[in-house]
Amino acid sequence: MLYFREWGEYPMNSLQKRILKDGKALPGNILKVDSFLNHQIDIDLLRLMGRDFYELFKDKNISKILTVEASGIAIACYAAEYFKVPVVFAKKGSHKNVGPDVYTAEVFSFTKGPSYEIAVSKLYLHPEDKVLIIDDFLANGQAVLGLQKIINEAGASLVGAGIAITKAFQPGEQLLLDAGIDVRSLAAIESMEDGNVIFRSDS
């Protein structure tokens, strides 16, 4: 069963409501949202999420949105509709079809085990770019830090990271904040004890 701690008149956004309706909290602090977000995709929900990200970052003069394949791509594309900017996604593993002239970073995966490399062609990130990172989940923060490294290599500016779902009880969010990244989440989960999802009041 999913549960939302009441915060007076604090309203839930569309993603939070959908997590409560169709998400599944599993042992090991796993939140299963594959029926609407990262396997089967509800495009109406993603359109609302894209609008919410736009409202959070609309004053940042964003010129590119950057994400990692694969789950972040759809969310990033719907956000890009509102910002009217291109989406660039970092490719994982072998990047022969990207070409040899790439920015790369090593990302350690806590869930999948060993590290993997991500790459972005130098054709698509430039020093004048103001970049917003979009991703589906934030737990340990390694993917965002890898993207930050690529942005820095390009000489571009990272203006923030928009995260669909943050597991705020894990260290990633604070790690990114300590790195000076403006992190904003549509659904920040305070805890998932005994299968109950409790959202933090500021998400």
Backbone bond lengths (Angstrom), bond angles and torsions (degrees), N, CA, C in turn:
res aa  C-N    CA-C-N  psi(-1)  N-CA   C-N-CA  omega(-1)  CA-C   N-CA-C  phi
1 M - - - 1.462 - - 1.524 109.78 -
2 L 1.335 117.18 138.98 1.447 121.96 176.89 1.522 109.51 -100.31
3 Y 1.302 114.78 149.15 1.460 119.78 -172.16 1.517 109.45 -142.30
4 F 1.334 116.32 139.38 1.464 121.26 175.49 1.517 109.40 -116.04
5 R 1.324 116.12 122.61 1.450 119.84 177.10 1.523 109.74 -67.69
6 E 1.295 117.76 129.41 1.462 121.02 -179.17 1.520 110.71 -72.11
7 W 1.330 115.25 134.89 1.462 121.79 179.12 1.521 109.02 -125.58
8 G 1.341 117.46 58.83 1.460 120.56 -178.49 1.512 110.17 64.21
9 E 1.344 116.02 -124.03 1.453 121.13 -179.39 1.525 112.32 -95.84
10 Y 1.317 117.54 12.95 1.458 121.04 -178.35 1.530 110.64 -59.48
11 P 1.347 117.43 121.15 1.466 119.54 -176.59 1.524 111.97 -85.90
12 M 1.308 116.12 147.56 1.455 121.27 173.18 1.520 109.43 -88.88
13 N 1.343 116.92 144.11 1.453 119.15 174.24 1.526 109.91 -85.89
14 S 1.332 116.14 179.98 1.464 121.28 -173.44 1.521 112.48 -62.56
15 L 1.325 117.18 -39.77 1.463 120.03 -179.73 1.520 111.11 -66.47
16 Q 1.314 117.57 -44.76 1.462 120.36 179.06 1.527 111.14 -58.99
17 K 1.325 116.04 -44.85 1.468 119.98 179.30 1.525 110.85 -60.81
18 R 1.339 115.65 -40.09 1.463 118.82 -177.96 1.527 111.18 -70.65
19 I 1.323 117.08 -35.79 1.460 119.79 176.13 1.521 110.19 -60.46
20 L 1.312 116.63 -43.35 1.461 119.99 179.59 1.519 111.58 -65.73
21 K 1.319 116.60 -35.32 1.471 120.72 -176.65 1.517 112.19 -77.33
22 D 1.339 117.33 -46.33 1.457 119.92 -169.14 1.527 115.00 -124.40
23 G 1.324 118.09 -5.48 1.455 119.72 178.05 1.518 111.94 -74.38
24 K 1.322 115.44 160.87 1.466 120.70 178.66 1.521 108.29 -131.47
25 A 1.332 116.14 120.58 1.462 121.62 176.08 1.522 108.24 -88.84
26 L 1.338 115.83 118.30 1.458 121.49 -175.49 1.524 110.78 -112.03
27 P 1.328 117.96 162.30 1.470 120.17 176.71 1.529 111.14 -55.88
28 G 1.336 115.25 150.61 1.450 120.38 -179.09 1.515 113.42 83.24
29 N 1.335 116.39 20.11 1.471 121.42 179.47 1.522 112.76 59.01
30 I 1.330 115.52 36.94 1.462 121.48 176.68 1.524 108.94 -96.72
31 L 1.319 115.95 127.22 1.458 121.36 175.47 1.516 107.63 -107.46
32 K 1.318 116.05 114.43 1.464 121.67 -176.58 1.531 109.03 -92.35
33 V 1.331 115.38 114.17 1.465 121.09 -179.07 1.528 110.43 -127.47
34 D 1.341 115.51 25.89 1.455 118.36 -173.07 1.517 113.90 -76.22
35 S 1.324 118.48 -6.55 1.463 119.66 177.50 1.522 112.52 -81.39
36 F 1.363 116.63 -10.79 1.459 118.00 -178.03 1.519 114.58 -144.43
37 L 1.355 119.19 -11.13 1.461 118.78 -171.94 1.520 114.65 -124.96
38 N 1.336 118.97 -48.26 1.458 118.38 -171.31 1.524 115.18 -127.73
39 H 1.322 117.26 21.21 1.473 121.34 169.19 1.521 107.18 -144.83
40 Q 1.327 116.99 -71.23 1.461 121.27 162.60 1.526 106.84 -87.15
41 I 1.331 116.72 135.92 1.465 120.35 -172.18 1.519 110.38 -118.71
42 D 1.320 115.85 127.28 1.463 122.68 174.66 1.531 107.87 -89.71
43 I 1.313 117.32 104.36 1.459 120.14 -173.28 1.524 112.31 -69.12
44 D 1.332 117.00 -28.38 1.468 118.38 177.09 1.531 110.52 -67.20
45 L 1.325 116.74 -40.15 1.459 120.49 176.06 1.521 110.53 -63.51
46 L 1.331 117.48 -44.94 1.463 120.12 -178.73 1.520 111.51 -63.61
47 R 1.321 116.79 -33.25 1.468 119.27 177.03 1.532 109.93 -63.57
48 L 1.324 117.14 -42.05 1.463 120.93 177.53 1.528 111.07 -66.15
49 M 1.320 116.76 -39.24 1.459 120.26 177.44 1.522 110.90 -64.19
50 G 1.336 116.46 -41.18 1.457 120.05 177.35 1.518 111.67 -59.07
51 R 1.322 115.56 -41.10 1.470 120.04 176.89 1.519 110.90 -64.30
52 D 1.331 117.61 -40.03 1.465 120.85 -179.86 1.531 111.09 -65.37
53 F 1.327 117.19 -40.43 1.466 119.56 176.49 1.528 110.77 -63.94
54 Y 1.321 115.95 -38.82 1.464 119.20 177.96 1.528 110.59 -60.98
55 E 1.312 117.17 -43.48 1.466 120.35 179.98 1.532 111.11 -62.92
56 L 1.325 117.32 -33.59 1.463 121.05 -179.38 1.531 112.87 -73.59
57 F 1.339 116.67 -32.08 1.472 119.50 -170.93 1.529 113.20 -124.71
58 K 1.308 119.13 14.73 1.470 120.69 -171.33 1.524 113.44 -66.19
59 D 1.322 118.45 -19.62 1.464 121.12 -178.46 1.530 113.04 -93.89
60 K 1.331 118.01 11.17 1.468 121.62 -173.83 1.533 114.23 -96.68
61 N 1.333 117.93 2.35 1.471 121.73 178.76 1.529 112.54 54.33
62 I 1.313 115.85 46.55 1.464 122.38 -175.55 1.528 110.55 -69.98
63 S 1.346 115.72 136.63 1.463 120.15 177.17 1.527 112.98 -114.06
64 K 1.342 118.01 -17.97 1.464 121.96 177.51 1.524 108.96 -145.70
65 I 1.329 114.27 147.22 1.463 120.51 169.23 1.522 107.27 -111.56
66 L 1.331 115.90 133.46 1.469 122.14 -177.26 1.515 109.40 -121.62
67 T 1.336 115.84 136.27 1.450 121.47 177.00 1.524 109.12 -144.79
68 V 1.334 115.93 -178.27 1.468 122.17 177.54 1.516 107.90 -116.09
69 E 1.343 116.48 139.63 1.453 116.81 174.56 1.537 109.62 -66.03
70 A 1.336 120.86 146.28 1.439 122.88 6.88 1.537 111.68 -115.42
71 S 1.334 117.45 -31.94 1.465 119.04 -168.22 1.522 114.00 -67.12
72 G 1.320 117.73 -24.27 1.456 119.10 -178.75 1.513 114.12 -78.97
73 I 1.341 117.91 -15.13 1.461 120.24 -170.98 1.520 112.24 -64.22
74 A 1.312 117.11 -48.69 1.468 119.21 -176.58 1.528 110.95 -62.40
75 I 1.323 116.83 -42.92 1.465 120.19 179.79 1.522 109.93 -62.89
76 A 1.327 116.25 -44.18 1.463 120.81 -179.89 1.517 111.38 -61.30
77 C 1.322 117.50 -39.16 1.463 120.90 -178.92 1.520 111.73 -65.05
78 Y 1.316 117.34 -39.76 1.462 119.00 179.34 1.523 111.18 -70.80
79 A 1.332 117.11 -34.26 1.461 119.29 173.95 1.527 110.54 -64.97
80 A 1.334 116.17 -40.09 1.463 121.06 -177.76 1.524 111.93 -63.32
81 E 1.325 117.05 -27.65 1.469 119.65 176.33 1.525 111.22 -57.91
82 Y 1.322 116.41 -37.86 1.464 120.79 -178.17 1.529 111.24 -80.33
83 F 1.314 116.75 -37.63 1.464 120.02 179.80 1.529 112.63 -78.69
84 K 1.334 116.49 -18.44 1.474 121.91 -177.46 1.531 111.10 60.12
85 V 1.324 116.09 46.52 1.465 121.57 179.95 1.534 108.77 -133.65
86 P 1.354 117.42 162.96 1.469 120.32 176.98 1.526 112.04 -73.51
87 V 1.318 114.44 156.84 1.462 122.59 170.45 1.528 108.47 -106.10
88 V 1.315 116.22 132.26 1.462 122.54 172.47 1.522 106.95 -116.10
89 F 1.335 117.35 131.97 1.460 117.54 175.94 1.515 110.68 -119.67
90 A 1.331 114.76 135.58 1.453 121.23 176.88 1.521 108.95 -73.56
91 K 1.314 115.46 133.74 1.457 120.65 178.89 1.524 109.99 -91.43
92 K 1.320 114.62 143.29 1.455 120.59 179.87 1.517 110.74 -93.45
93 G 1.332 114.97 148.41 1.451 120.35 173.25 1.514 112.70 69.88
94 S 1.339 116.19 -142.37 1.457 121.61 -177.71 1.520 110.41 -61.21
95 H 1.337 116.01 134.63 1.457 119.77 -177.80 1.525 110.61 -128.25
96 K 1.344 116.61 41.00 1.457 120.30 -178.79 1.525 111.79 -62.10
97 N 1.344 117.01 -34.20 1.454 119.13 -178.56 1.522 112.25 -78.15
98 V 1.339 118.25 -7.27 1.464 121.45 176.53 1.527 109.85 -85.00
99 G 1.331 115.88 -29.03 1.454 120.46 -176.09 1.517 110.43 106.13
100 P 1.321 117.05 168.48 1.464 120.41 -175.05 1.524 114.06 -80.49
101 D 1.329 117.60 -17.40 1.464 120.98 -173.33 1.524 109.24 -93.88
102 V 1.329 115.83 84.36 1.458 120.53 -171.53 1.531 111.32 -133.88
103 Y 1.323 114.00 156.77 1.460 120.95 165.80 1.524 106.56 -93.31
104 T 1.334 117.36 136.98 1.458 120.09 -178.30 1.526 110.99 -131.09
105 A 1.319 114.53 159.18 1.460 121.39 173.75 1.517 108.24 -150.76
106 E 1.311 115.89 150.71 1.456 122.39 176.14 1.529 108.23 -97.67
107 V 1.332 115.34 130.17 1.463 120.74 -178.68 1.517 108.94 -119.75
108 F 1.321 116.22 125.96 1.464 119.91 176.32 1.517 109.51 -89.14
109 S 1.322 116.38 128.40 1.460 121.92 -179.96 1.521 110.36 -102.40
110 F 1.343 115.94 117.04 1.456 120.26 177.67 1.526 111.15 -72.89
111 T 1.333 116.32 -28.22 1.461 119.86 -176.23 1.519 112.23 -90.21
112 K 1.345 117.50 -31.42 1.459 120.14 -174.35 1.517 112.93 -104.74
113 G 1.346 116.62 -0.49 1.449 118.81 175.24 1.512 113.36 98.30
114 P 1.320 117.98 -109.58 1.464 119.60 -171.35 1.531 112.77 -70.85
115 S 1.310 114.61 168.69 1.455 120.92 177.14 1.523 110.34 -71.61
116 Y 1.320 115.35 159.06 1.458 121.04 173.79 1.523 108.01 -139.00
117 E 1.317 115.21 157.26 1.453 120.36 -179.06 1.518 110.03 -97.49
118 I 1.326 116.20 141.17 1.454 121.25 171.66 1.527 108.16 -117.78
119 A 1.330 115.78 150.75 1.461 119.93 -175.39 1.517 110.96 -143.72
120 V 1.326 115.42 144.21 1.459 123.28 174.93 1.521 107.76 -132.20
121 S 1.322 116.89 132.39 1.453 120.92 177.46 1.528 110.75 -62.32
122 K 1.322 115.26 140.46 1.462 120.19 178.26 1.531 112.22 -67.71
123 L 1.328 116.89 -10.07 1.461 120.42 177.55 1.525 112.56 -69.33
124 Y 1.347 116.75 -21.99 1.455 119.16 -166.69 1.522 115.39 -114.72
125 L 1.326 117.86 1.88 1.457 121.64 172.23 1.517 108.67 -131.29
126 H 1.332 116.57 132.60 1.458 121.20 -174.07 1.526 110.48 -134.38
127 P 1.322 117.74 159.66 1.465 120.43 -177.47 1.528 113.94 -57.62
128 E 1.317 118.08 -28.82 1.474 119.72 -178.75 1.524 113.45 -81.91
129 D 1.329 117.77 -5.17 1.461 120.40 -176.71 1.524 112.40 -74.51
130 K 1.321 114.38 139.30 1.464 122.42 169.16 1.522 106.40 -109.08
131 V 1.324 115.45 114.79 1.460 121.26 -164.35 1.527 111.31 -110.34
132 L 1.330 114.96 132.88 1.460 122.33 171.13 1.515 108.39 -107.44
133 I 1.325 117.20 124.77 1.464 122.17 173.70 1.526 108.48 -85.46
134 I 1.324 116.46 134.51 1.467 122.56 173.88 1.519 107.86 -124.16
135 D 1.339 117.62 134.95 1.460 120.30 175.39 1.517 109.76 -148.20
136 D 1.336 115.54 162.93 1.466 119.14 -175.85 1.523 112.52 -81.55
137 F 1.344 117.70 -42.95 1.466 121.43 -178.05 1.518 110.52 -128.51
138 L 1.327 115.63 147.16 1.462 122.48 169.82 1.520 107.55 -128.20
139 A 1.328 116.24 118.35 1.463 121.55 177.37 1.525 109.85 -125.24
140 N 1.334 116.35 -63.91 1.465 120.60 -179.00 1.528 113.83 -108.19
141 G 1.314 117.30 -7.44 1.459 121.14 169.13 1.510 116.57 83.12
142 Q 1.329 118.21 2.11 1.462 119.59 -172.18 1.528 112.99 -69.92
143 A 1.328 117.59 -36.66 1.467 120.18 179.72 1.524 110.78 -63.93
144 V 1.325 116.97 -43.47 1.464 120.14 179.75 1.523 110.50 -65.71
145 L 1.328 117.64 -39.93 1.465 119.84 177.71 1.527 111.16 -63.94
146 G 1.338 117.23 -36.47 1.452 120.30 175.46 1.521 111.92 -63.92
147 L 1.324 116.40 -42.19 1.468 120.54 177.10 1.531 110.82 -65.91
148 Q 1.333 116.35 -37.70 1.469 119.28 176.63 1.529 110.68 -60.55
149 K 1.328 117.16 -41.23 1.465 120.46 178.50 1.528 110.83 -60.09
150 I 1.326 116.74 -42.75 1.464 120.87 179.34 1.527 110.72 -64.32
151 I 1.336 116.83 -43.09 1.467 120.72 178.02 1.525 110.20 -60.92
152 N 1.326 116.54 -42.95 1.466 120.25 178.85 1.525 111.47 -63.76
153 E 1.331 116.92 -40.71 1.467 120.69 178.60 1.528 110.70 -61.24
154 A 1.332 116.32 -35.14 1.457 120.84 -179.71 1.525 112.32 -76.68
155 G 1.327 117.10 -10.47 1.455 120.89 -175.94 1.510 113.01 75.81
156 A 1.332 116.53 11.18 1.466 121.71 179.45 1.526 110.05 -83.68
157 S 1.330 116.11 176.48 1.463 121.52 -178.65 1.526 109.89 -112.34
158 L 1.319 116.02 128.81 1.466 121.35 173.69 1.520 108.24 -89.00
159 V 1.340 116.49 118.03 1.466 119.76 -176.77 1.525 112.52 -97.35
160 G 1.337 117.61 -15.33 1.452 119.32 178.74 1.514 111.99 166.51
161 A 1.335 114.95 173.55 1.460 121.93 177.08 1.518 108.61 -129.92
162 G 1.314 115.86 118.79 1.460 121.81 176.48 1.517 109.17 -98.64
163 I 1.312 116.27 120.05 1.464 121.81 -175.30 1.524 109.02 -116.57
164 A 1.320 115.96 132.82 1.457 119.08 176.71 1.533 110.40 -65.70
165 I 1.329 116.44 -58.47 1.465 121.19 -176.93 1.523 109.41 -128.37
166 T 1.320 116.45 120.71 1.459 122.35 176.44 1.518 109.99 -108.44
167 K 1.317 116.22 128.72 1.466 120.91 170.92 1.530 106.21 -88.35
168 A 1.336 114.67 90.02 1.461 120.60 -171.89 1.525 112.88 -68.61
169 F 1.314 118.13 -13.39 1.462 121.59 178.04 1.531 111.45 -84.02
170 Q 1.331 117.23 -3.84 1.456 121.82 174.09 1.529 109.00 -103.75
171 P 1.342 118.39 165.48 1.461 119.80 -165.55 1.528 116.26 -79.46
172 G 1.331 118.34 -9.40 1.449 120.27 -171.09 1.517 115.61 -60.05
173 E 1.314 117.60 -44.54 1.466 120.24 -176.96 1.527 111.09 -61.00
174 Q 1.320 116.83 -47.08 1.462 119.45 -179.68 1.519 111.10 -66.33
175 L 1.328 116.91 -34.75 1.459 120.90 176.93 1.528 110.90 -59.82
176 L 1.330 116.00 -43.54 1.467 120.33 179.87 1.523 111.26 -70.17
177 L 1.314 117.15 -40.12 1.464 120.22 177.73 1.526 110.29 -62.66
178 D 1.327 116.41 -40.89 1.468 120.27 177.97 1.526 111.52 -64.49
179 A 1.344 116.44 -26.12 1.462 121.22 177.65 1.528 111.79 -83.98
180 G 1.332 116.38 3.81 1.456 120.59 176.86 1.511 114.69 83.73
181 I 1.323 117.64 16.38 1.461 121.61 -178.80 1.527 109.91 -90.78
182 D 1.316 116.14 132.39 1.463 122.37 176.72 1.532 108.22 -78.99
183 V 1.333 116.55 99.54 1.468 122.44 -175.76 1.524 109.62 -101.01
184 R 1.325 115.53 126.64 1.461 120.07 177.74 1.520 109.04 -133.89
185 S 1.328 115.20 133.04 1.465 121.04 -172.77 1.520 110.61 -120.54
186 L 1.333 115.50 144.64 1.461 119.64 175.06 1.523 110.97 -79.73
187 A 1.318 117.28 -30.84 1.462 121.73 177.92 1.520 108.28 -142.23
188 A 1.324 116.66 103.13 1.466 121.32 177.36 1.520 108.20 -99.57
189 I 1.316 115.94 119.34 1.462 121.18 -175.51 1.515 109.72 -93.69
190 E 1.312 115.33 120.17 1.468 121.63 -179.04 1.515 111.43 -76.12
191 S 1.342 116.28 -39.13 1.465 119.50 178.37 1.522 109.68 -160.21
192 M 1.335 114.45 159.13 1.465 122.10 176.58 1.519 109.98 -134.08
193 E 1.303 116.92 42.76 1.460 120.74 -176.94 1.522 111.31 -76.15
194 D 1.320 115.28 136.75 1.470 122.46 176.66 1.519 112.29 55.84
195 G 1.341 115.36 33.50 1.461 118.97 176.98 1.512 114.27 78.42
196 N 1.322 118.34 6.60 1.457 121.64 -179.86 1.529 109.80 -101.36
197 V 1.321 116.34 127.80 1.452 121.48 177.14 1.520 108.54 -95.27
198 I 1.318 115.40 124.37 1.475 121.18 177.09 1.522 108.20 -118.98
199 F 1.321 117.15 117.66 1.460 121.47 179.42 1.511 111.08 -80.95
200 R 1.306 115.30 144.06 1.460 120.76 172.56 1.531 108.76 -72.64
201 S 1.295 116.67 147.35 1.464 120.44 -170.83 1.515 114.18 -70.38
202 D 1.346 118.50 -19.75 1.455 119.05 -175.39 1.521 113.05 -95.42
203 S 1.330 117.97 7.27 1.468 119.31 177.64 1.520 110.27 -96.51
